[in-house]
Amino acid sequence: IHPTSAERIFLTFSNYIFTAIFVAEMTVKIAAMGFFFGDKAYLRSSWNILDGMLVMISVVDILVSLISNTGTKILGMLRVLRLLRTLRPLRVISRAPGLKLVVETLMSSLKPIGNIVVICCAFFIIFGILGVQLFKGKFFVCQGEDVRNITNRTDCEGAHYKWVRHKYNFDNLGQALMSLFVLASKDGWVDIMYDGLDAVGVDQQPIMNYNPWMLLYFISFLLIVAFFVLNMFVGVVVE
């Protein structure tokens, strides 16, 4: 938006007006409830702390904007504070009872959810290590015009083709965890599973359904993690 356009001017003045209203609201609350001392003081409520933080961000943003417009270029760098204005919709949470209940429920569920996260991470690491042992160096394929007679990496490079590693693989624990995350999301997991079934060996060209027993690895992970452990998150929140 151009700085001198009518839309920009409207948004700027709207920002001033609403910030003034929010400052007045905060001032009235502090005057009525007290700032810190007392059971019902302003800072005793986490929702008031959130509102106050957003109000102060708005005030600082306006001051920085006014000062930088006078020609001080250094303070213009402080305009990054405007990124924090994206937090303003959070004020709606404290005004809407339904959203407030949902947030409070999620906050109260953090402790039991933490235990489930530990269990989930343990299964990911176990299956990740197992995946590295089973598939390390095997998720490669030769790409070229005619690969029917290609059986290994030497044949591929001798034909001047490309020996390419699949995007999701198990060459190390980090790559394995990323591949398992895709499996857990159940989005694109079929391709990873078929790559595992086709894997022959290190520096060997994949063969379709070469080792169907590898299906047990992927199905076990999906049953234990993707369906059982992840659904425990929903159970904890509902409880």
Secondary structure as a PSIPRED ss2 file (coil, helix, strand):
# PSIPRED VFORMAT (PSIPRED V4.0)

   1 I C   1.000  0.000  0.000
   2 H C   1.000  0.000  0.000
   3 P C   1.000  0.000  0.000
   4 T C   1.000  0.000  0.000
   5 S C   1.000  0.000  0.000
   6 A H   0.000  1.000  0.000
   7 E H   0.000  1.000  0.000
   8 R H   0.000  1.000  0.000
   9 I H   0.000  1.000  0.000
  10 F H   0.000  1.000  0.000
  11 L H   0.000  1.000  0.000
  12 T H   0.000  1.000  0.000
  13 F H   0.000  1.000  0.000
  14 S H   0.000  1.000  0.000
  15 N H   0.000  1.000  0.000
  16 Y H   0.000  1.000  0.000
  17 I H   0.000  1.000  0.000
  18 F H   0.000  1.000  0.000
  19 T H   0.000  1.000  0.000
  20 A H   0.000  1.000  0.000
  21 I H   0.000  1.000  0.000
  22 F H   0.000  1.000  0.000
  23 V H   0.000  1.000  0.000
  24 A H   0.000  1.000  0.000
  25 E H   0.000  1.000  0.000
  26 M H   0.000  1.000  0.000
  27 T H   0.000  1.000  0.000
  28 V H   0.000  1.000  0.000
  29 K H   0.000  1.000  0.000
  30 I H   0.000  1.000  0.000
  31 A H   0.000  1.000  0.000
  32 A H   0.000  1.000  0.000
  33 M H   0.000  1.000  0.000
  34 G C   1.000  0.000  0.000
  35 F C   1.000  0.000  0.000
  36 F C   1.000  0.000  0.000
  37 F C   1.000  0.000  0.000
  38 G C   1.000  0.000  0.000
  39 D C   1.000  0.000  0.000
  40 K C   1.000  0.000  0.000
  41 A C   1.000  0.000  0.000
  42 Y H   0.000  1.000  0.000
  43 L H   0.000  1.000  0.000
  44 R H   0.000  1.000  0.000
  45 S C   1.000  0.000  0.000
  46 S H   0.000  1.000  0.000
  47 W H   0.000  1.000  0.000
  48 N H   0.000  1.000  0.000
  49 I H   0.000  1.000  0.000
  50 L H   0.000  1.000  0.000
  51 D H   0.000  1.000  0.000
  52 G H   0.000  1.000  0.000
  53 M H   0.000  1.000  0.000
  54 L H   0.000  1.000  0.000
  55 V H   0.000  1.000  0.000
  56 M H   0.000  1.000  0.000
  57 I H   0.000  1.000  0.000
  58 S H   0.000  1.000  0.000
  59 V H   0.000  1.000  0.000
  60 V H   0.000  1.000  0.000
  61 D H   0.000  1.000  0.000
  62 I H   0.000  1.000  0.000
  63 L H   0.000  1.000  0.000
  64 V H   0.000  1.000  0.000
  65 S H   0.000  1.000  0.000
  66 L H   0.000  1.000  0.000
  67 I H   0.000  1.000  0.000
  68 S H   0.000  1.000  0.000
  69 N C   1.000  0.000  0.000
  70 T C   1.000  0.000  0.000
  71 G C   1.000  0.000  0.000
  72 T C   1.000  0.000  0.000
  73 K H   0.000  1.000  0.000
  74 I H   0.000  1.000  0.000
  75 L H   0.000  1.000  0.000
  76 G H   0.000  1.000  0.000
  77 M H   0.000  1.000  0.000
  78 L H   0.000  1.000  0.000
  79 R H   0.000  1.000  0.000
  80 V H   0.000  1.000  0.000
  81 L H   0.000  1.000  0.000
  82 R H   0.000  1.000  0.000
  83 L H   0.000  1.000  0.000
  84 L H   0.000  1.000  0.000
  85 R H   0.000  1.000  0.000
  86 T H   0.000  1.000  0.000
  87 L H   0.000  1.000  0.000
  88 R H   0.000  1.000  0.000
  89 P H   0.000  1.000  0.000
  90 L H   0.000  1.000  0.000
  91 R H   0.000  1.000  0.000
  92 V H   0.000  1.000  0.000
  93 I H   0.000  1.000  0.000
  94 S H   0.000  1.000  0.000
  95 R H   0.000  1.000  0.000
  96 A C   1.000  0.000  0.000
  97 P H   0.000  1.000  0.000
  98 G H   0.000  1.000  0.000
  99 L H   0.000  1.000  0.000
 100 K H   0.000  1.000  0.000
 101 L H   0.000  1.000  0.000
 102 V H   0.000  1.000  0.000
 103 V H   0.000  1.000  0.000
 104 E H   0.000  1.000  0.000
 105 T H   0.000  1.000  0.000
 106 L H   0.000  1.000  0.000
 107 M H   0.000  1.000  0.000
 108 S H   0.000  1.000  0.000
 109 S C   1.000  0.000  0.000
 110 L H   0.000  1.000  0.000
 111 K H   0.000  1.000  0.000
 112 P H   0.000  1.000  0.000
 113 I H   0.000  1.000  0.000
 114 G H   0.000  1.000  0.000
 115 N H   0.000  1.000  0.000
 116 I H   0.000  1.000  0.000
 117 V H   0.000  1.000  0.000
 118 V H   0.000  1.000  0.000
 119 I H   0.000  1.000  0.000
 120 C H   0.000  1.000  0.000
 121 C H   0.000  1.000  0.000
 122 A H   0.000  1.000  0.000
 123 F H   0.000  1.000  0.000
 124 F H   0.000  1.000  0.000
 125 I H   0.000  1.000  0.000
 126 I H   0.000  1.000  0.000
 127 F H   0.000  1.000  0.000
 128 G H   0.000  1.000  0.000
 129 I H   0.000  1.000  0.000
 130 L H   0.000  1.000  0.000
 131 G H   0.000  1.000  0.000
 132 V H   0.000  1.000  0.000
 133 Q H   0.000  1.000  0.000
 134 L H   0.000  1.000  0.000
 135 F H   0.000  1.000  0.000
 136 K C   1.000  0.000  0.000
 137 G C   1.000  0.000  0.000
 138 K C   1.000  0.000  0.000
 139 F C   1.000  0.000  0.000
 140 F E   0.000  0.000  1.000
 141 V E   0.000  0.000  1.000
 142 C E   0.000  0.000  1.000
 143 Q E   0.000  0.000  1.000
 144 G C   1.000  0.000  0.000
 145 E C   1.000  0.000  0.000
 146 D C   1.000  0.000  0.000
 147 V C   1.000  0.000  0.000
 148 R C   1.000  0.000  0.000
 149 N C   1.000  0.000  0.000
 150 I C   1.000  0.000  0.000
 151 T C   1.000  0.000  0.000
 152 N E   0.000  0.000  1.000
 153 R H   0.000  1.000  0.000
 154 T H   0.000  1.000  0.000
 155 D H   0.000  1.000  0.000
 156 C H   0.000  1.000  0.000
 157 E H   0.000  1.000  0.000
 158 G H   0.000  1.000  0.000
 159 A C   1.000  0.000  0.000
 160 H C   1.000  0.000  0.000
 161 Y C   1.000  0.000  0.000
 162 K E   0.000  0.000  1.000
 163 W E   0.000  0.000  1.000
 164 V E   0.000  0.000  1.000
 165 R E   0.000  0.000  1.000
 166 H C   1.000  0.000  0.000
 167 K C   1.000  0.000  0.000
 168 Y C   1.000  0.000  0.000
 169 N C   1.000  0.000  0.000
 170 F C   1.000  0.000  0.000
 171 D C   1.000  0.000  0.000
 172 N C   1.000  0.000  0.000
 173 L H   0.000  1.000  0.000
 174 G H   0.000  1.000  0.000
 175 Q H   0.000  1.000  0.000
 176 A H   0.000  1.000  0.000
 177 L H   0.000  1.000  0.000
 178 M H   0.000  1.000  0.000
 179 S H   0.000  1.000  0.000
 180 L H   0.000  1.000  0.000
 181 F H   0.000  1.000  0.000
 182 V H   0.000  1.000  0.000
 183 L H   0.000  1.000  0.000
 184 A H   0.000  1.000  0.000
 185 S H   0.000  1.000  0.000
 186 K C   1.000  0.000  0.000
 187 D C   1.000  0.000  0.000
 188 G C   1.000  0.000  0.000
 189 W H   0.000  1.000  0.000
 190 V H   0.000  1.000  0.000
 191 D H   0.000  1.000  0.000
 192 I H   0.000  1.000  0.000
 193 M H   0.000  1.000  0.000
 194 Y H   0.000  1.000  0.000
 195 D H   0.000  1.000  0.000
 196 G H   0.000  1.000  0.000
 197 L H   0.000  1.000  0.000
 198 D H   0.000  1.000  0.000
 199 A C   1.000  0.000  0.000
 200 V C   1.000  0.000  0.000
 201 G C   1.000  0.000  0.000
 202 V C   1.000  0.000  0.000
 203 D C   1.000  0.000  0.000
 204 Q E   0.000  0.000  1.000
 205 Q C   1.000  0.000  0.000
 206 P C   1.000  0.000  0.000
 207 I C   1.000  0.000  0.000
 208 M C   1.000  0.000  0.000
 209 N C   1.000  0.000  0.000
 210 Y C   1.000  0.000  0.000
 211 N C   1.000  0.000  0.000
 212 P H   0.000  1.000  0.000
 213 W H   0.000  1.000  0.000
 214 M H   0.000  1.000  0.000
 215 L H   0.000  1.000  0.000
 216 L H   0.000  1.000  0.000
 217 Y H   0.000  1.000  0.000
 218 F H   0.000  1.000  0.000
 219 I H   0.000  1.000  0.000
 220 S H   0.000  1.000  0.000
 221 F H   0.000  1.000  0.000
 222 L H   0.000  1.000  0.000
 223 L H   0.000  1.000  0.000
 224 I H   0.000  1.000  0.000
 225 V H   0.000  1.000  0.000
 226 A H   0.000  1.000  0.000
 227 F H   0.000  1.000  0.000
 228 F H   0.000  1.000  0.000
 229 V H   0.000  1.000  0.000
 230 L H   0.000  1.000  0.000
 231 N H   0.000  1.000  0.000
 232 M H   0.000  1.000  0.000
 233 F H   0.000  1.000  0.000
 234 V H   0.000  1.000  0.000
 235 G H   0.000  1.000  0.000
 236 V H   0.000  1.000  0.000
 237 V H   0.000  1.000  0.000
 238 V H   0.000  1.000  0.000
 239 E C   1.000  0.000  0.000
